């Protein structure tokens, strides 16, 4: 009973080993048959990846140019804003000085001038009276009869200065309003300048990130070029390694097959020597 069971097991081993040899031979043939198409497809994939990386690099260059242009523009805008702020600050100082001159110094000067004219008017009135009195004396020969007495002329000059004070006060008020507006505008410019500096800082950080991306893309492109150049060697090496492994498995399977065949022969010999009951 043991001999037929051993014979069946040996036959099963032979069958399985034969199938394994056929599969190993099939895989061996497929490896070398598909080596070239697989190499071509992988090269095509590498080329497409390289083209994508090149497009990405071109896009990064365009973005870098745009960011660089904006960065340069914002730097110029920052300098212009600072110059404008300094100009407005100087203008504001000038307006304050002009307001002080127009509203205080000049008004005080006009007031003092009017007081002096009023004093001169009083003196001129005395002189006019004296001259009028002397002109009435026949022996002196003085003819004093002006169409506009000096005191009246001085009075009119003093009166003509009255509107100036109102105009100067109004002008001072306008200058003060203008100064406040200029100060508010200057504060807004300072805020704008801070915002521009923040934008410049962000743009500078963006340019660093763009440079990092460009470096990574260039590194990947170099790796892809090396991979494309080395791909045939890699594929051949991989195929030879798989061939050696399959051949090694085939040798093991052949050894098992031979052993199983020997076992079948031995079992047959034993069965022939045993007499039938």
C-alpha distance (Angstrom), angle and dihedral (degrees) to the residues before:
residue distance angle dihedral
X1 . . .
X2 3.72 . .
X3 3.78 94.6 .
X4 3.82 97.0 59.0
X5 3.80 90.7 46.4
X6 3.78 91.2 50.8
X7 3.77 90.3 47.4
X8 3.81 91.6 51.3
X9 3.77 91.1 49.5
X10 3.80 91.1 49.9
X11 3.80 90.7 49.6
X12 3.81 89.7 51.3
X13 3.82 90.3 50.5
X14 3.80 90.3 50.4
X15 3.80 91.2 49.4
X16 3.79 94.3 47.9
X17 3.80 92.8 43.9
X18 3.79 91.0 49.4
X19 3.76 91.0 51.9
X20 3.80 88.9 47.7
X21 3.79 90.7 52.4
X22 3.78 91.1 49.4
X23 3.80 91.2 49.2
X24 3.81 91.6 47.0
X25 3.79 90.3 49.9
X26 3.81 89.8 47.7
X27 3.80 92.0 50.6
X28 3.80 90.7 46.4
X29 3.78 91.4 53.6
X30 3.80 92.0 44.6
X31 3.79 92.2 51.1
X32 3.79 93.1 57.7
X33 3.79 93.5 36.6
X34 3.81 93.0 53.1
X35 3.80 95.4 39.1
X36 3.80 95.9 90.7
X37 3.85 97.6 41.3
X38 3.79 90.4 46.8
X39 3.79 90.0 49.7
X40 3.80 90.7 50.5
X41 3.81 92.4 48.8
X42 3.78 92.4 47.6
X43 3.81 90.6 48.6
X44 3.81 88.9 50.2
X45 3.81 90.2 50.6
X46 3.80 90.8 48.8
X47 3.81 90.6 49.2
X48 3.80 91.5 50.1
X49 3.79 90.2 48.1
X50 3.81 90.1 48.6
X51 3.80 90.1 49.7
X52 3.80 90.0 49.9
X53 3.80 90.5 49.4
X54 3.81 90.2 48.7
X55 3.81 90.1 51.4
X56 3.79 89.3 47.8
X57 3.78 90.6 49.9
X58 3.81 91.2 49.7
X59 3.80 89.5 50.1
X60 3.80 90.4 49.7
X61 3.82 89.8 50.8
X62 3.81 90.6 51.4
X63 3.80 91.3 48.0
X64 3.79 89.9 47.6
X65 3.81 90.8 52.0
X66 3.81 91.5 49.0
X67 3.80 92.6 47.0
X68 3.81 90.4 45.8
X69 3.81 91.1 51.2
X70 3.79 91.7 47.9
X71 3.81 90.1 46.1
X72 3.80 91.3 52.1
X73 3.81 90.7 46.6
X74 3.79 92.3 50.1
X75 3.80 90.6 48.9
X76 3.80 89.2 52.8
X77 3.80 89.9 45.2
X78 3.80 89.8 50.3
X79 3.81 91.5 52.0
X80 3.80 90.8 46.0
X81 3.79 91.7 48.9
X82 3.80 91.6 50.3
X83 3.81 91.4 48.0
X84 3.81 90.8 48.2
X85 3.80 91.0 48.2
X86 3.80 90.4 51.7
X87 3.80 90.7 47.3
X88 3.79 91.6 49.7
X89 3.79 90.4 47.0
X90 3.80 89.5 52.5
X91 3.79 91.0 45.2
X92 3.78 89.9 49.7
X93 3.79 90.2 52.7
X94 3.79 89.2 49.2
X95 3.82 90.8 49.5
X96 3.81 90.5 50.5
X97 3.81 90.3 50.0
X98 3.81 91.1 46.0
X99 3.81 90.4 49.0
X100 3.77 91.0 50.9
X101 3.79 90.9 47.6
X102 3.81 94.6 45.7
X103 3.77 97.9 38.1
X104 3.76 102.1 39.7
X105 3.78 115.7 9.0
X106 3.79 97.8 42.3
X107 3.81 93.8 40.9
X108 3.80 89.7 50.1
X109 3.80 89.2 48.6
X110 3.83 91.4 50.6
X111 3.79 91.1 46.0
X112 3.79 91.6 50.2
X113 3.81 89.3 45.5
X114 3.79 90.9 52.5
X115 3.78 90.9 48.9
X116 3.78 89.5 50.5
X117 3.81 90.7 47.7
X118 3.81 90.4 48.9
X119 3.79 89.5 51.7
X120 3.78 89.8 46.7
X121 3.80 89.1 46.8
X122 3.82 90.5 56.8
X123 3.77 91.0 48.2
X124 3.81 90.6 45.4
X125 3.80 89.9 51.2
X126 3.81 89.8 55.1
X127 3.80 89.8 48.0
X128 3.80 91.0 48.1
X129 3.79 90.5 52.3
X130 3.78 92.1 47.4
X131 3.78 92.3 47.5
X132 3.80 91.5 46.9
X133 3.78 89.9 49.9
X134 3.80 92.4 48.7
X135 3.79 91.4 48.0
X136 3.79 88.7 61.3
X137 3.81 92.2 59.0
X138 3.85 105.9 92.7
X139 3.78 98.2 -155.5
X140 3.81 96.3 56.0
X141 3.78 95.9 58.4
X142 3.75 97.5 -144.0
X143 3.77 116.2 150.2
X144 3.84 107.2 -165.8
X145 3.76 111.5 167.4
X146 3.86 108.6 129.4
X147 3.77 119.2 -178.7
X148 3.83 88.7 -133.4
X149 3.79 115.9 28.8
X150 3.79 116.4 -136.8
X151 3.79 93.1 -117.2
X152 3.81 90.7 53.4
X153 3.81 91.6 47.6
X154 3.78 91.4 50.4
X155 3.80 89.9 47.8
X156 3.78 91.7 52.8
X157 3.81 90.5 49.6
X158 3.79 89.7 52.3
X159 3.81 91.6 47.3
X160 3.81 91.3 48.9
X161 3.79 88.3 59.9
X162 3.83 93.0 57.9
X163 3.86 96.3 82.7
X164 3.78 90.1 51.9
X165 3.78 93.0 68.4
X166 3.80 92.5 54.6
X167 3.79 91.1 46.3
X168 3.78 92.0 47.5
X169 3.82 91.9 49.4
X170 3.79 90.6 49.7
X171 3.80 89.9 47.0
X172 3.80 90.1 49.9
X173 3.82 90.2 51.6
X174 3.79 90.4 50.2
X175 3.79 90.8 48.9
X176 3.80 91.4 50.1
X177 3.82 90.6 50.8
X178 3.78 90.5 47.4
X179 3.81 89.9 48.5
X180 3.81 91.8 52.2
X181 3.80 90.6 48.6
X182 3.78 91.0 48.5
X183 3.80 90.4 49.2
X184 3.82 91.0 50.7
X185 3.79 89.9 47.6
X186 3.78 90.3 49.5
X187 3.81 90.3 52.3
X188 3.80 89.5 51.2
X189 3.80 89.1 50.6
X190 3.80 90.4 52.6
X191 3.82 90.0 51.7
X192 3.81 89.1 48.1
X193 3.78 89.6 50.1
X194 3.82 91.0 53.6
X195 3.81 90.1 49.8
X196 3.82 90.7 49.7
X197 3.81 90.5 50.3
X198 3.81 89.1 51.8
X199 3.81 90.1 50.1
X200 3.81 90.3 49.2
X201 3.80 90.2 51.1
X202 3.80 91.6 50.7
X203 3.81 91.2 46.1
X204 3.79 90.4 50.9
X205 3.82 90.0 51.3
X206 3.81 89.3 48.0
X207 3.79 90.9 53.2
X208 3.82 89.6 52.9
X209 3.81 89.6 51.6
X210 3.82 90.5 47.8
X211 3.81 90.5 51.2
X212 3.81 89.1 50.7
X213 3.80 91.5 50.7
X214 3.80 91.0 47.7
X215 3.81 90.7 51.8
X216 3.80 91.3 50.3
X217 3.80 92.3 48.1
X218 3.81 91.5 49.0
X219 3.81 89.6 49.3
X220 3.81 91.0 50.8
X221 3.81 91.1 47.4
X222 3.79 90.3 52.3
X223 3.79 90.6 48.1
X224 3.82 90.7 49.3
X225 3.81 91.4 50.7
X226 3.78 90.6 50.6
X227 3.80 90.9 45.9
X228 3.81 91.5 51.6
X229 3.79 91.5 49.3
X230 3.81 92.7 47.1
X231 3.81 97.2 39.4
X232 3.86 97.0 94.6
X233 3.80 90.2 50.4
X234 3.80 91.5 47.7
X235 3.81 92.3 48.6
X236 3.80 92.8 48.2
X237 3.79 91.0 47.7
X238 3.81 91.6 48.5
X239 3.81 91.3 48.3
X240 3.81 92.3 49.9
X241 3.80 91.5 47.5
X242 3.82 90.8 50.7
X243 3.82 89.7 44.7
X244 3.78 91.6 53.8
X245 3.81 91.1 47.8
X246 3.82 92.4 48.6
X247 3.80 91.9 46.1
X248 3.77 89.5 49.8
X249 3.82 89.7 51.4
X250 3.80 90.3 46.6
X251 3.81 90.5 53.0
X252 3.80 89.6 51.0
X253 3.80 90.1 48.3
X254 3.82 91.4 48.1
X255 3.79 89.7 50.6
X256 3.79 90.5 50.4
X257 3.81 89.9 45.7
X258 3.79 91.7 51.7
X259 3.77 91.2 47.0
X260 3.81 91.2 49.1
X261 3.82 91.0 47.7
X262 3.79 90.4 50.4
X263 3.78 89.0 49.0
X264 3.82 90.3 52.8
X265 3.80 90.6 49.6
X266 3.78 91.8 48.9
X267 3.79 91.4 48.0
X268 3.81 90.9 50.3
X269 3.77 91.4 50.2
X270 3.76 91.2 50.3
X271 3.79 92.1 48.7
X272 3.83 91.0 51.3
X273 3.80 92.5 52.4
X274 3.79 94.3 50.9
X275 3.84 110.0 86.6
X276 3.73 117.7 -128.5
X277 3.84 116.5 -115.1
